[in-house]
Amino acid sequence: MLGRARELIALVQRSEKHEQQDIITRLDELLHETQRRGEPLLVAQMLRAAALSRLISASAQDHAARQLDEMLAHTRRHGATLLRADAHALRGRRLVLAGHEDAALTEIARALALLDDPPSQELGLGRRAWDRLLSTALNDCWIVLNQLGVYEVAEEVITRAHQAVRDSAGPHEITMLLMNRVKMLLGWGLRLERIGRSDEAGERFRTAASMAIAVEAPFAESLFPRKAGVAAVDQVASLASALALAAPSDAHIDRLRSLRATPLYPYDNPLLAIALARCLESVGEHEEAFRLLMEDRHHIPEEYPQPSMRIGLIHELARFADRYDLGDPRAQLADYAGALEAELWSMRESQSAALDTRREHERLSAAHGAVTQQALQDPLTGLPNRRALDERLRGFATSASSDPLAVALIDLDGFKGVNDQRSHADGDDVLRVVASTLRDSLRGDDIVARYGGDEFITLLPGATLSAAHQAMNRAVTAVDELPRHLSHGVTLSVGLVTLRAGERGEEVLSRADAAMYQAKRGGGNQIASCHEADDETETAPEGGPTSDAGQRT
């Protein structure tokens, strides 16, 4: 499913508007199927794919917020640090597209703070999968930094992304990393030119050209939508632009013109126009170069989400107008571009300083929160642990509120057989899947904790015994209906009680434990509950969980 999602993400970037919507629909269907299976990490990755497809499609960018909010909440709940950082990075990307650059920078600071000291392993990931997720999150941070023109930090981030997968990356990952670095180096070089640092700019252009040549081999085996047997530089505008900017000449003109007539990746148009204009300039075609720059200038919006590249196009237009006495008014255009660029350049250091400050703040906050969370969180499932549960239950027991509180003690039927007949690793997987299923089956303010071994406790604030029975019935049914390869046949026995006035936490748990054993004696995969008045124990009929109406005493 993840492989199919990666193929669709690669495809949506080169598709027409109506095709993009069809791809988004197909990714949503994959997401729905993943949510039905209940594997937390897979759900998080498919939420990312659904959100990213909308960010790529110009007509759907405004609709990505819901998937990103859900991804952030889901990754927090299940302790998926790398994908949580990626959710912040993609939020930053959406904010750049909406013109909120400062807010985007804050999201990237949050993402980098999480990635500066990530856990060595989480949610049972193997090393290669962990490295891939780290590289993906760093690359999504890089995209925003590159759009904002914070090139020094962008270089640091994309280098880390490359290091994360250098030993295990496939052709597609290598292709995308090289292509991204090419784009960054070209934008960086154009910016250096505009402040008179031409020698440094030339170094960036030459490095980008070398990478454009190096990408040829992995490109041929990547998921990138491509024409078989056609060189990468003849299909990808940024690669062709790199060769042209490193050494402008008539050798590149036909290739650049051909690419200009094909659908391009977002934000490649200004880069391609500048590269083609310089090649036309090298053969004396100044008026044609000026005309195509003017054409692109008219089509680029004022709120262009890559301001540095937009200013680069305006600067190039001013340079042609001034040097070859073209257009009108030459001086005003040159002055405007120069003043605007000077203002943006002066912001570079303040942006980097602000990012460093926010990054350190987020890192310290995350470190403090991590220490607190580790003391109260079960490391296997990401749920609150026994200590956290006892604290919450104590709070409910001493509260003056008259609202009811239902307490369910849950034990897994058949779990010992999984450990004995398969492996403890399989047993850990079952515990994680059951924990996720319980959490997703209940209300947002219900509390699910791992009490120890294969026992879980659920607190349902404000729920009467009848309402709690219906809620836990959903959970029992959801686990019973899990695919066999995820649950290995494990079901739930549930003891359900309500907290009495003045009752201590250990007392209510003792009653819930007694009710749970009643469910076990009834054959398991059911709920047994005790009424407050007479401690009369009720269980669901044999054959599976039912509603209250189907109980027998």
N, C-alpha and C positions, 0 to 999 in steps of 0.2 A: 504493500500500500504506500509506503514511503517512497519507494522507487518510482511508482506511478505519479505520485505528487510532485517529485522533483522534475519528472519529464513535463508535466503540465505547466509548472512554473517557468521552465525554460521556454516552452511553447508560447505562453501568454505574452512574453516580451516582444515577440515579432508578429503578433496576430492583429487582424483588423478588429474594430470595435465590436461588431456582432459576434465574431469568433471568441473574443475575450470573455464576453458574457457567458457563452456556452461553456468555456473552460472553468469559469468561476462556479457555475452550476455543478459541474462534474466534481470539482474539489469539495463543494458543500456536501455532495452525496457521499464522498469518501469520509468526510468529517462525521457525518451522521452515523455511518457504519462503524467508525472507530469508537464513537461515544457509546454505541450499543455494546461493544465488546468490553469496554470499561478499563482498558490498560492506561494508567495515568500518563506515562511518558509519550505514548503514541497519540493520545488525545491532544497533548500540548503541542506536539509537532504538526499535527493536522490543523490545529487552530492557527498556527503560524502560517501554514501554506494558504489557508483560506483568507487570512488577513493580507498576506503579501500579494496575492493575486489581485486584490482590490486596490492596493497601493500602486501596483504597476499599471492598472487600467485607469486611464484618465477619467472615464465616465463613472467609475465606482469608488474613487478615492475617498469620498465623503462617507462611504458606508463601511469603512474598515474599523471604525472606533469600537463597535460592539464586539467584534472578534478579538481585538487587542485587549479590551477590558476583561473579557472572559479568559483570555490567555494569561493575563497577569494574575487574576484571582485564582485560577486553576494551578498555576505554577507555585504561587505562595502556599496554597493549601497542601500541595503534595511535596513541597521542599525541592523543587526542580530549579536549582540556582541558575544554571546556564541558560535555560529557556526563559526564566524570569528576566535575566539581563537582556535577552534578545527581545522580549516584549517591550522593555523600556526603549531599546534601540529603534524598534519599528514604530513606537509611539513618536519618537523624535523625528523619524522620517515623515510621518503623517503631519506633524506640526510644521516642518519645513515646507511641505507642499501647501499648507494653509497660510504660510507667511509669518508664522510665529517662531522666529529664529531663536530668541532668547529662551523660550520655553523648551525648544528642541534641544538646546545645549544642556539644559538642566536634566532632561531625560537621558542624554548620553553620559553625563556625569554619573547618574545613578547606575547606568549599565556598567560603566567602566569600574566603578567602585565594587560592584559584585564580581567582576571578572579579574580584578587585581589580585584577589586572594580566593579563588574558587576552591570548592572541596575537591579532593583528589579523585573522588568517585561518588556517584550518587545514583539512587534508584536501580542499582544492579547493572549499570552500564559497563560494557567492556571498554578497554583503553581506546580502541580505534573509534568507536561510536562517541565516546567522551570527547576525544580530540576533534572530531568532526563538528560536534555541537559547539565547542569552544571557538573553533575557527569561524563557524557561521555567525555566531553572536558578535565576534570581533569585526567581521566583515560588514555586518549590518550597522555597527557603530561607525566604521570607516566611511560608509556611503554618506552619512549625514555630515561628518567632519569634512569630507571632500566637497560636498555641496556648499557648505558654509565657508570654504576656503581656508580652514585651519589646517594647512598642509603639514606643518611640522608634527603635530599630534597625529594626524592621519597617517603619516609615514610610520610612526612608532606602532600604531594599532595594526596596520596591515602587515607589518613585519612580524608581529606576534601571531597574526592569523596564519601566515605562511609557515612559521615555525611549528605551530600546533599540528599541522597535517603533512609536514615535509616527508615523514617516513611512511605515511599510510594513505596519502591523497591519491584519488583516482584521476583520470584524465580531465573530467569535468571540473573538479575542484581546482586543479592546476590551471586550466584554461581561464576560469573566472578570476582567480587571483592575479594572474599575469595581465589580463585585460583591464582589471580595475587599477592596477599599478600604472599601466600605460596612461589611462585617463587622468589619474592624479598627477603624474609627471608632466603631462601636457598642460593641464590647467595651472600647475605650479610654475612651469617655464614661462607661460604667457604673462603671469602676474609679475614674475621677476623682470621680464622685459619692460613692463610698464613703469617700473621704478628705476630703470637704467642699469640693471644688473644683467647685461646681455650675455656675459661669459658664463655665468651660473645657469642662465636659461638654456644656453646651448648645450650644456652638460645634461640637463634634464631631457631635452629633446633627443639627444643621442642615446641616452640610456633607454628611453621609451622606444626608440626605433629598434634597439637590440632585442628588447622584450617582444616587440611585435613580430620579429623573425622567429624568436624562440618558441612562441606560442603555437607555431604551425603544427608540430607533431601531436601535442595533446588535443588540439582543436579538432583534428580529424577523427578522434575517438570520443569526443565529449557529447553531452546531451544537447549542446547548442544547436538550434535549428540552422541547418546549413545545406549547401548544395554539394553533393559528392563530387570529388575530383577538382573542386575549385579552391584556390588558395585562400587562406584566412584573410589576408590583406585585401583580397578582392571582394570579400563579403562583409567585413566589419569596418565601419567608418573610422573608429578610433585608431585601429591598427594602420589603416591607410594614411590617416592624418599624421601619425607618428613618423612614418617614413618621409612624408612630404615636408613636415616642419623641420626635420633634422637636415634635409638637403633639398630645398625647393628647386624644382626643374620641370621641364616639359614632360619628363618621363612619367610623372604621376597624374597628369591632367586628365587623360581619358578614364583612368580608374576612378578618380575622385568625381568626375562628372557622372559616371555610371552609378556610383553609390548615391549621389545626390538625387537621382531619379527613383530611388527605391525607398521603401519605408525604413526609417531609422529608429534606433533606440532613443528614448527620451533624452534630450539635452545634447545629442550628438550633432545637431544641425549647426550651431555656431562654430563648433570646433572644425567641422568639415568645411564650412564657408571660409574660415580664416586660412586653413591649409590650402584650399583651392585658389584663393585670392593671391597668396604668396607665390604659388607656382605660376599663375598667369602673370604676375608682376615680373617674374624672372625672365619671361619671354616678351615683355613689353606690352602685354594686353591690359593696360592699366584701367581703361574705361570699363571693360567687361568685368574686371575684378571689383571695381567700385560698384557696378550695377548689382552684382550678386550679393555683395555685402549690404547694400541698401535694401535689397529684397528681403534678406533675412532680418534686418533691423525692423522692418515694418511688421514682421510676423512674430517677433518675440515680445511677449507681454511685459508690462512694467513690473508685475509681481512674479517674474520668472524665479522658480525655486532654486536656481543656482546663480546667485547674484554675481559671483566673480566671473563666470563665463559670459554672462550678459554684458558686463562692463568691458570684458575683453573684446567683444564684437564692436561695441561703440568706440573703443579706443582704436581698433584697427581701421574703422571707417574714418575716424578723424585723421589718422596717419596718412591714409590715401588722399583724403581731401586736401590736406596741407601740402603733401609732397608733390602731387601731380596737378594741383590747381583744379580740382574737381569738386562739384557740389557747391552748395551755398547754405548757410555761411560757414566757411572753413574754420575761421578763428574761434567763433563761438562754440562750435562743436568740439574743437580740440580743448578749449578751456574747460568746458563742462565735463568732458571725460577725464581730464587731468585732475580737476578739483574733486570729482566724485571718487576717483581712485585713491587720491591722497587721503581722503577721509576714511575709506575702507582700510587702507594700509595701516593707518594709525590705530584702527580698532583691533588689528591682529594680535598685538601683545596683550591688550586688555582682555580679549576673548580667551587667549591661552591662560592668562592669570586667573580669570574667572572660572575657567574649566578646572584648573588645578585646585583652586580653593574649594569648589563644590565637590570635586572628586575626593579630596581628603576628608571633607565633612561627611560625605556619604560613606566613605570607607570606615571611618571611626564609628558612625552610627550603626553601620552594618555589623561591625565587629562586636559592639556592645549588645546589639539585638541578637547576634548569633550565640553569644555566651548565655544570655538569658533563655533563648529558645532551646538550646541544647539541654539545659537543665530540666526543661519541662516537656521535651519532645522525645517520642520513641524514634530511634534512629532508623529502624527498619521500615516502618510504615509512614513516618512523618506525622502521625497523630499525636495528640497530647498523651503523656505517659501517666503512670499511676500517681506520681506526685502532683502533677497538674490536675488530675481528676479529683484527688482528695481535697485539694485547695478549693476547687469549684463547688464540690459537694458540701464542704464545710460552710462555704458562703451561703449556699441555698438553705442549709439547715438552720443557720443563725439569723436569716433574714426575717424581718417583721412582715413581709409580704404574705398575703393570703392566697396568692396565685398557686395553683397546683403544680407539682413537679413529678413527672413520671420517670422512673429509673428502670433500665433494662440491662440485665446481665446476659451476655451472649457467649455461648461456647460452640466451637466448631465440631460438628459430627464427622467422624471419619478422618480427622486430621492426623492422628497417630499413624494411620495406615499409609498416608502420603510420605511421612518421614521414614517409616520402616521399609516400605516397598519401593520407594523411588529414591529420594535424597533430601537432605536438609535444605539444599538450594531450591528444590522444587517446593518444599514446605514454605520457605521464605517468600517465594513468588506467590503462593496461594494466599498467605497472610496479607501481602501488599494488595492483591486484587480484591480480596474481601474487604479490606479497610477502605479502599477507593469506592467500592460498590455501596458500602454502608453510608459513607459520607455523601455520595451523590443521590442516595435514595431518600434522604431526610431533608428537613427544612434547613435553611441557612443558619438559624440561631440554635439548632440542636447541637449537642456536644457529643462527639464520638471519640473515645479514648481507648488505647490498648492497655488492658489491666495487667497483662502478663501472660506468657505462653500463647495459647490460642483463645484467650478470653478477652472480650471487649466489653466496655460499659458505654451505654448511651444515656444521656440526660436530655429530657424533652421538657423544657420550661413551658408552663402555661397549658400543658396537655393533660386532660382528664385520662383516666384509665382507658376509656373507650376510644378516645382519639389517638392515644399512644399505641393502642393495639392495632389500629388501622395503619398507623405509620410504620410500626415494626413489621406488620404483615407485608407491606411493600418491600421492605428490606429482605425478609426471608424469601419472598418470591423472586426478587432480583438475583440473589445468590443462587437459588435453586435453578434458575434459567440461564446461568452463565455457561458459555461453551465449555465442554468437557476438558479441553486442553488447558483451560485457564483455572478451573476450579478443582479438577481431578476428583469430582464427585462429592466434594465437601458441601455440607448444608449447615443450617443454624438451629440450635436449640436456644430458646429465649425465655428467661424468667423476668416477668414484668410486674412491678409494684408501683405504688405512689408513696411519696414521702409524707409521713404523719407529722402533725404538729408536735414540736419538741423532740422529735426523733433525731438521734445522731447518725452521721454518715455510715459508720460501720454497721449500725443496726439495720438500716434500710438495705444495705448491700447483702447482709446476711439473709434477709427475707427474699431478696431477688435471687440469691444463690439457691435457696431452697426451692423456689418456683422453677428455676432453670433445670434442676435435677428432676422435677416432676415432668418437664417437657422431654428430658432424656428418656425417662422410664416409659413415656408414651410412644417412643420410637424415633424421636428427634424430628428435625425439619418442621418445627411447630413452636407455638408460643404458649406458655403457661402463665397465668396472671392471678394475683391475689387481691381480693377486695379488702379495703381497709376495715370494714365493720367486723367481719368474722373470720378473716384469713382463709376464706373458702378458696381453694385453688381451682382454676379453670384451665383446660387445655383445648387446643384445636383437635378436631377429629383426626384419626389416623388417615394417612394418605396425603398430608400436606397442610400448609397454612390456610386458614380461612378467616373471614371477618368475624366480629363478635356474634353476629346472628347465628353462626354455625357452631358455636362452642358447645361442649358438653361438660358437665361437672363430674 
